[in-house]
Amino acid sequence: MSVTSDNVTAEEARQGLPVFAAAEPKINGRPMRPLVQKYVHENMVHMMAPDEQVLRVIRKHWFYYLRKFLKITFIALSSLVATGLITLACMWIEKKTLGTNYALPIGVGLGVFEILVIHLLLARKHIVDYIYDLLVITNKSVAYLDKSYHLIGRDNVRPYTVKISSVVHINIHQLNFWARNLGFGLIEFQTRPGAGSREISDDRSVKVNPDEVYFKSCPHVNEVQGYIIKLQKDLLDQRYKSAIDD
């Protein structure tokens, strides 16, 4: 936790100060739900300076979640079809050999288990991602709030933050037809040019620096890039004016 003065934390220094610049904060241009406002507040307030405010909150593009939904649906239908075929085969073998009919209720039970347990758990993971995986832009920094999902235990939030004044490159990766035509893509904020890289998956492999901030499927990615570049210029202008005044 950062410290602003002797024995005073940044969170204490911000006590009573608004976290959001707007009276009615929005996410992707729509009113932000109180649950999300609370989530952003709780995970940003301890990282923000007293004169820092949240300007924008961005959620991943809807196409990212559409692909996840279609993937879950395909897995669910495929597993149900496989279970049905296995059940029919077992029913035929059971009838020919034992003359009983236990395979049908067992197969139905397995199908219900798959839907209620396996696929709902997968769906919950992506619902958590939709609500809580956010890119937060303040007047001084960029943060990616990544809430991890656990089957057992409490979900935890991993904030990845970089100061806007430290950013030397803002890279954009639009890797496929949909990204280029719908205007979304991976945005990466580098503070060290030429740092070591690692691969992440967003339709195809992308190499990014392991200790930098990146956000997949960012909507209006070119506009977001221009917005942050403008914030950088504003910070430089403020420092220049302060230096002249001093």
C-alpha contacts under 8 A as a table, 3 or more apart, distances in Angstrom:
res1	aa1	res2	aa2	distance
1	M	9	T	6.97
1	M	10	A	7.37
1	M	46	H	6.47
1	M	47	M	6.90
2	S	9	T	6.13
2	S	10	A	5.79
2	S	46	H	7.49
2	S	47	M	6.81
3	V	6	D	7.41
3	V	7	N	7.20
3	V	8	V	5.94
3	V	9	T	4.47
3	V	10	A	5.45
4	T	8	V	6.10
4	T	9	T	5.96
4	T	10	A	5.65
4	T	13	A	7.28
4	T	49	A	7.82
5	S	8	V	5.31
5	S	9	T	7.35
8	V	12	E	6.30
8	V	13	A	6.69
9	T	12	E	5.20
9	T	13	A	6.23
9	T	46	H	7.91
10	A	13	A	4.98
10	A	14	R	6.19
10	A	45	V	7.87
10	A	46	H	5.92
10	A	47	M	7.00
10	A	48	M	6.62
10	A	49	A	5.97
10	A	50	P	6.87
11	E	14	R	5.13
11	E	15	Q	6.41
11	E	45	V	5.86
11	E	46	H	4.66
11	E	47	M	7.53
11	E	48	M	7.47
12	E	15	Q	5.11
13	A	49	A	7.93
13	A	50	P	6.03
14	R	17	L	5.26
14	R	18	P	7.97
14	R	45	V	7.54
14	R	48	M	8.00
14	R	49	A	7.21
14	R	50	P	4.95
17	L	50	P	7.47
18	P	21	A	7.08
18	P	53	Q	7.25
19	V	41	H	6.51
19	V	45	V	6.79
19	V	52	E	7.59
19	V	53	Q	5.16
19	V	54	V	5.96
20	F	23	A	7.09
20	F	25	P	6.59
20	F	53	Q	5.34
20	F	54	V	4.62
20	F	55	L	6.54
21	A	25	P	7.66
21	A	53	Q	5.40
21	A	54	V	5.71
21	A	55	L	5.68
22	A	25	P	5.26
22	A	55	L	7.34
24	E	31	P	6.97
24	E	32	M	7.67
25	P	31	P	6.29
25	P	32	M	5.83
25	P	37	Q	7.83
25	P	56	R	7.96
26	K	29	G	5.48
26	K	30	R	5.02
26	K	31	P	4.35
26	K	32	M	4.65
26	K	56	R	7.33
26	K	57	V	6.91
27	I	30	R	5.27
27	I	31	P	6.26
27	I	32	M	5.44
27	I	56	R	7.09
27	I	57	V	5.07
27	I	58	I	5.58
27	I	59	R	6.80
28	N	57	V	6.86
28	N	58	I	5.37
28	N	59	R	6.36
32	M	36	V	6.49
32	M	37	Q	6.50
33	R	36	V	5.40
33	R	37	Q	6.30
34	P	37	Q	4.90
34	P	38	K	6.10
35	L	38	K	5.27
35	L	39	Y	6.28
36	V	39	Y	4.90
36	V	40	V	6.14
36	V	131	I	7.27
36	V	132	Y	7.37
37	Q	40	V	5.26
37	Q	41	H	6.05
38	K	41	H	5.04
38	K	42	E	6.04
39	Y	42	E	5.32
39	Y	43	N	6.29
39	Y	132	Y	7.74
40	V	43	N	5.36
40	V	44	M	5.84
41	H	44	M	5.35
41	H	45	V	5.62
42	E	45	V	5.97
42	E	46	H	7.73
43	N	46	H	6.96
43	N	47	M	7.86
43	N	145	L	7.80
43	N	157	V	7.90
43	N	159	P	7.47
44	M	47	M	5.42
44	M	48	M	6.35
45	V	48	M	5.38
48	M	52	E	5.79
48	M	53	Q	7.55
49	A	52	E	5.09
52	E	138	T	6.62
52	E	139	N	6.07
52	E	140	K	6.48
53	Q	138	T	5.37
53	Q	139	N	6.11
54	V	57	V	7.62
54	V	136	V	6.96
54	V	137	I	5.93
54	V	138	T	4.16
54	V	139	N	6.79
55	L	136	V	7.84
55	L	137	I	5.74
55	L	138	T	5.03
55	L	139	N	6.54
56	R	136	V	5.99
56	R	137	I	5.12
56	R	138	T	6.86
57	V	134	L	6.67
57	V	135	L	5.76
57	V	136	V	4.62
57	V	137	I	6.30
58	I	134	L	5.65
58	I	135	L	4.98
58	I	136	V	6.41
58	I	218	C	7.47
58	I	219	P	7.82
59	R	130	Y	7.27
59	R	131	I	7.97
59	R	133	D	6.80
59	R	134	L	5.08
59	R	135	L	6.54
59	R	218	C	7.18
59	R	219	P	7.73
60	K	64	Y	6.83
60	K	130	Y	7.39
60	K	133	D	7.61
60	K	134	L	7.20
60	K	216	K	7.01
60	K	217	S	5.27
60	K	218	C	5.18
60	K	219	P	6.36
61	H	64	Y	5.63
61	H	65	Y	7.37
61	H	184	F	6.59
61	H	217	S	5.48
61	H	218	C	5.86
61	H	219	P	4.99
62	W	65	Y	5.39
62	W	66	L	6.24
63	F	66	L	4.85
63	F	67	R	6.24
64	Y	67	R	5.44
64	Y	68	K	6.58
64	Y	217	S	6.37
65	Y	68	K	4.90
65	Y	69	F	6.07
65	Y	126	H	7.54
65	Y	130	Y	7.46
66	L	69	F	5.05
66	L	70	L	6.17
67	R	70	L	5.16
67	R	71	K	6.11
68	K	71	K	5.04
68	K	72	I	6.24
68	K	126	H	7.38
69	F	72	I	5.19
69	F	73	T	6.13
69	F	123	A	7.73
70	L	73	T	4.99
70	L	74	F	6.05
71	K	74	F	5.12
71	K	75	I	6.21
72	I	75	I	5.10
72	I	76	A	6.06
72	I	119	H	6.93
72	I	122	L	7.20
72	I	123	A	7.21
73	T	76	A	5.06
73	T	77	L	6.10
74	F	77	L	5.23
74	F	78	S	5.94
75	I	78	S	5.14
75	I	79	S	6.06
76	A	79	S	5.32
76	A	80	L	6.15
76	A	114	E	7.64
76	A	115	I	7.02
76	A	119	H	6.48
77	L	80	L	5.09
77	L	81	V	6.08
78	S	81	V	5.17
78	S	82	A	6.15
79	S	82	A	5.03
79	S	83	T	6.02
79	S	114	E	7.82
80	L	83	T	5.00
80	L	84	G	6.02
80	L	111	G	6.03
80	L	114	E	7.77
81	V	84	G	5.02
81	V	85	L	6.19
82	A	85	L	5.21
82	A	86	I	6.17
83	T	86	I	5.16
83	T	87	T	6.01
83	T	107	G	6.64
83	T	110	L	7.44
83	T	111	G	6.70
84	G	87	T	5.03
84	G	88	L	6.19
84	G	107	G	6.88
84	G	111	G	7.99
85	L	88	L	5.17
85	L	89	A	6.25
86	I	89	A	5.12
86	I	90	C	6.14
87	T	90	C	5.07
87	T	91	M	6.05
87	T	103	A	6.10
87	T	104	L	6.39
87	T	106	I	7.97
87	T	107	G	5.30
88	L	91	M	5.02
88	L	92	W	6.24
88	L	103	A	7.96
88	L	104	L	7.73
89	A	92	W	5.20
89	A	93	I	6.25
90	C	93	I	5.10
90	C	94	E	5.83
90	C	103	A	6.02
91	M	94	E	5.07
91	M	95	K	5.99
91	M	101	N	6.52
91	M	102	Y	7.63
91	M	103	A	5.33
91	M	104	L	6.64
92	W	95	K	5.25
92	W	96	K	6.23
93	I	96	K	5.20
93	I	97	T	6.08
94	E	97	T	5.28
94	E	98	L	5.27
94	E	99	G	6.15
94	E	100	T	6.18
94	E	101	N	6.82
94	E	103	A	7.45
95	K	98	L	5.68
95	K	99	G	4.24
95	K	100	T	5.70
95	K	101	N	6.68
96	K	99	G	6.08
101	N	104	L	6.50
102	Y	105	P	6.03
102	Y	106	I	6.52
103	A	106	I	5.16
103	A	107	G	5.99
104	L	107	G	5.16
104	L	108	V	6.22
105	P	108	V	5.04
105	P	109	G	6.04
106	I	109	G	5.06
106	I	110	L	6.24
107	G	110	L	5.10
107	G	111	G	6.24
108	V	111	G	5.09
108	V	112	V	6.27
109	G	112	V	5.19
109	G	113	F	6.14
110	L	113	F	4.98
110	L	114	E	6.19
111	G	114	E	5.16
111	G	115	I	6.42
112	V	115	I	5.25
112	V	116	L	6.01
113	F	116	L	5.30
113	F	117	V	5.59
113	F	118	I	7.25
114	E	117	V	5.58
114	E	118	I	5.10
114	E	119	H	6.31
115	I	118	I	6.16
115	I	119	H	5.28
115	I	120	L	6.45
116	L	119	H	6.54
116	L	120	L	5.64
117	V	120	L	5.52
117	V	121	L	6.01
118	I	121	L	5.38
118	I	122	L	6.48
119	H	122	L	4.97
119	H	123	A	6.10
120	L	123	A	4.87
120	L	124	R	6.03
121	L	124	R	5.03
121	L	125	K	6.41
121	L	151	L	7.88
122	L	125	K	5.27
122	L	126	H	6.75
123	A	126	H	5.33
123	A	127	I	6.23
124	R	127	I	4.93
124	R	128	V	6.16
125	K	128	V	5.21
125	K	129	D	6.34
125	K	149	Y	6.03
126	H	129	D	4.81
126	H	130	Y	6.06
127	I	130	Y	4.99
127	I	131	I	6.30
128	V	131	I	5.39
128	V	132	Y	5.86
128	V	133	D	7.61
128	V	147	K	7.34
128	V	149	Y	7.18
129	D	132	Y	5.45
129	D	133	D	5.04
129	D	146	D	7.86
129	D	147	K	6.92
129	D	148	S	7.95
130	Y	133	D	6.10
131	I	134	L	7.86
132	Y	145	L	7.09
132	Y	146	D	6.85
132	Y	147	K	5.92
133	D	144	Y	7.36
133	D	145	L	5.56
133	D	146	D	4.88
133	D	147	K	6.05
134	L	144	Y	5.83
134	L	145	L	5.24
134	L	146	D	6.90
135	L	142	V	7.27
135	L	143	A	5.83
135	L	144	Y	4.60
135	L	145	L	6.37
135	L	215	F	6.95
136	V	142	V	5.85
136	V	143	A	5.07
136	V	144	Y	6.23
136	V	145	L	7.44
137	I	140	K	7.90
137	I	141	S	6.16
137	I	142	V	4.69
137	I	143	A	6.47
138	T	141	S	5.25
138	T	142	V	6.28
139	N	231	L	6.65
140	K	163	K	6.02
140	K	164	I	5.52
140	K	165	S	7.21
140	K	231	L	7.85
140	K	235	L	7.79
141	S	161	T	6.91
141	S	162	V	5.70
141	S	163	K	4.21
141	S	164	I	4.74
141	S	165	S	7.79
142	V	161	T	5.71
142	V	162	V	5.49
142	V	163	K	6.36
142	V	164	I	6.49
143	A	159	P	6.42
143	A	160	Y	5.40
143	A	161	T	4.22
143	A	162	V	6.49
143	A	213	V	7.44
144	Y	159	P	5.64
144	Y	160	Y	5.08
144	Y	161	T	6.46
144	Y	213	V	6.89
144	Y	214	Y	7.46
144	Y	215	F	6.88
145	L	157	V	6.64
145	L	158	R	6.09
145	L	159	P	4.55
145	L	160	Y	6.54
146	D	157	V	5.60
146	D	158	R	5.17
146	D	159	P	6.07
146	D	160	Y	7.83
147	K	155	D	6.72
147	K	156	N	5.68
147	K	157	V	4.18
147	K	158	R	6.18
148	S	155	D	5.71
148	S	156	N	5.64
148	S	157	V	6.17
148	S	158	R	7.49
149	Y	155	D	5.22
149	Y	156	N	7.40
150	H	153	G	6.17
150	H	154	R	6.67
150	H	155	D	5.69
160	Y	212	E	7.96
160	Y	213	V	6.06
161	T	213	V	6.64
162	V	166	S	7.13
162	V	167	V	7.38
162	V	189	F	7.72
162	V	191	T	7.79
162	V	212	E	7.50
162	V	213	V	6.74
163	K	166	S	5.27
163	K	167	V	6.74
164	I	167	V	5.34
164	I	228	I	7.58
164	I	231	L	7.63
164	I	232	Q	6.20
165	S	232	Q	6.14
165	S	235	L	7.28
166	S	191	T	5.52
167	V	170	I	7.29
167	V	189	F	6.19
167	V	190	Q	5.53
167	V	191	T	4.52
167	V	192	R	7.88
168	V	189	F	7.74
168	V	190	Q	5.86
168	V	191	T	5.25
168	V	192	R	6.88
168	V	193	P	7.14
169	H	188	E	7.97
169	H	189	F	6.07
169	H	190	Q	5.08
169	H	191	T	6.91
169	H	193	P	7.39
170	I	187	I	6.91
170	I	188	E	5.58
170	I	189	F	4.79
170	I	190	Q	6.29
170	I	225	Q	6.79
171	N	187	I	5.73
171	N	188	E	5.02
171	N	189	F	6.62
171	N	190	Q	7.82
172	I	185	G	6.61
172	I	186	L	5.69
172	I	187	I	4.68
172	I	188	E	6.41
172	I	221	V	7.37
172	I	222	N	7.69
173	H	185	G	5.58
173	H	186	L	5.03
173	H	187	I	6.54
173	H	206	V	7.91
174	Q	179	A	5.37
174	Q	180	R	5.73
174	Q	184	F	6.94
174	Q	185	G	4.68
174	Q	186	L	6.56
175	L	179	A	6.46
175	L	180	R	7.42
175	L	185	G	7.33
175	L	202	D	7.84
175	L	203	D	7.16
175	L	204	R	6.99
176	N	179	A	5.42
176	N	180	R	6.36
176	N	203	D	7.65
177	F	180	R	5.36
177	F	181	N	6.17
178	W	181	N	5.27
178	W	182	L	5.70
178	W	183	G	7.98
179	A	182	L	5.34
179	A	183	G	5.62
179	A	184	F	4.98
179	A	185	G	5.74
179	A	217	S	7.92
180	R	183	G	5.41
180	R	184	F	6.82
180	R	185	G	7.72
183	G	219	P	6.20
183	G	220	H	5.23
183	G	221	V	6.43
183	G	222	N	7.68
184	F	217	S	5.40
184	F	218	C	5.17
184	F	219	P	4.32
184	F	220	H	5.51
184	F	221	V	5.32
185	G	216	K	6.24
185	G	217	S	4.58
185	G	218	C	5.28
185	G	219	P	6.89
185	G	221	V	5.96
186	L	202	D	7.87
186	L	214	Y	6.96
186	L	215	F	5.64
186	L	216	K	4.26
186	L	217	S	5.36
186	L	218	C	6.00
186	L	221	V	7.59
187	I	214	Y	5.57
187	I	215	F	5.44
187	I	216	K	6.57
187	I	218	C	6.75
187	I	221	V	6.85
187	I	225	Q	7.80
188	E	208	V	7.41
188	E	212	E	7.37
188	E	213	V	5.95
188	E	214	Y	4.17
188	E	215	F	6.56
189	F	212	E	6.19
189	F	213	V	5.35
189	F	214	Y	6.08
190	Q	193	P	6.65
190	Q	209	N	7.37
190	Q	212	E	5.63
190	Q	213	V	7.13
191	T	212	E	6.94
192	R	195	A	5.86
195	A	209	N	5.97
196	G	209	N	5.65
196	G	210	P	6.93
197	S	207	K	5.64
197	S	208	V	5.01
197	S	209	N	4.27
197	S	210	P	5.84
198	R	206	V	7.88
198	R	207	K	5.13
198	R	208	V	5.47
198	R	209	N	6.15
198	R	210	P	5.96
199	E	205	S	5.75
199	E	206	V	5.20
199	E	207	K	4.38
199	E	208	V	6.35
200	I	205	S	5.56
200	I	206	V	5.37
200	I	207	K	6.47
200	I	208	V	7.40
201	S	204	R	5.59
201	S	205	S	4.83
201	S	206	V	6.40
202	D	205	S	6.42
202	D	206	V	7.20
202	D	216	K	7.09
208	V	212	E	7.66
208	V	214	Y	7.92
209	N	212	E	5.53
215	F	218	C	6.32
218	C	221	V	5.45
220	H	223	E	5.41
220	H	224	V	6.27
221	V	224	V	5.07
221	V	225	Q	6.21
222	N	225	Q	5.06
222	N	226	G	6.32
223	E	226	G	5.09
223	E	227	Y	6.09
224	V	227	Y	4.95
224	V	228	I	6.32
225	Q	228	I	5.41
225	Q	229	I	6.31
226	G	229	I	5.07
226	G	230	K	6.22
227	Y	230	K	5.19
227	Y	231	L	6.44
228	I	231	L	4.91
228	I	232	Q	6.28
229	I	232	Q	5.03
229	I	233	K	6.42
230	K	233	K	5.07
230	K	234	D	6.20
231	L	234	D	4.99
231	L	235	L	6.20
232	Q	235	L	5.18
232	Q	236	L	6.34
233	K	236	L	5.08
233	K	237	D	6.17
234	D	237	D	5.04
234	D	238	Q	6.20
235	L	238	Q	5.09
235	L	239	R	6.26
236	L	239	R	5.13
236	L	240	Y	6.10
237	D	240	Y	5.02
237	D	241	K	6.16
238	Q	241	K	5.19
238	Q	242	S	6.09
239	R	242	S	5.03
239	R	243	A	6.08
240	Y	243	A	5.12
240	Y	244	I	6.32
241	K	244	I	5.10
241	K	245	D	6.13
242	S	245	D	5.08
242	S	246	D	6.16
243	A	246	D	5.18
